[in-house]
């Protein structure tokens, strides 16, 4: 009856179900990389969120290349939560004496490109929303780092039965509107990833030398 009276509702529900399925797959694939990663926690530095994150990238990229004797021009992949761009933008907007209230995505992404890092901002990696609306950005974040091509997604195809009807379902005027199964794997093709934790404060305050007058 619902499908006859309001077919758009059925179509919308199926679309949302398939979208949820893709997010679930994405989260599983990210978790497969995380399971192989070496955990690293950065020491605190005397600067705000944007500087802390870029400092962590610079150090970890240099150290990773040093560990595996990689060329300095070698590109590394970095996986960030999607909200990191908003965090950096909010932090830069708080800086005093400079107009950085209109920093676009391209300008933020350029910071990573300059460091030969291909930044990916992934919805299903450390989502921002949990159980209630946020009133402040988290005071720490994570990102993963690995060589370009270091992890490969193997796609074994899928099975999509579409609409399924049988005698049992027909007896209750029901049917299966969507049924899918997928075969996949995440293959580690090189050195394992690092998962780096960065602590920071979103306040726009940059590091500075101690003031001699204040000390006196």
ABEGO torsion letter per residue (X at the ends): XAAAABAAAAAAAAAAAAAAAAAAAAAAAAAAAAAABBBBBBBBBBBBAAAAAAAAAAAAAAAAAAAAGBBAABBBBBBBBAAAAAAAAAAAAABBGBBAAABBAAAAAAAAAAAGBBBBBBAABGBABBABBBABBBABBBBBBBBBGABBBBBAEBBBAEBBBBAAAAAAGBBBABBBBBBBBBBBABBBBBBBBBBBBBAGBBBBBBBAAAAX
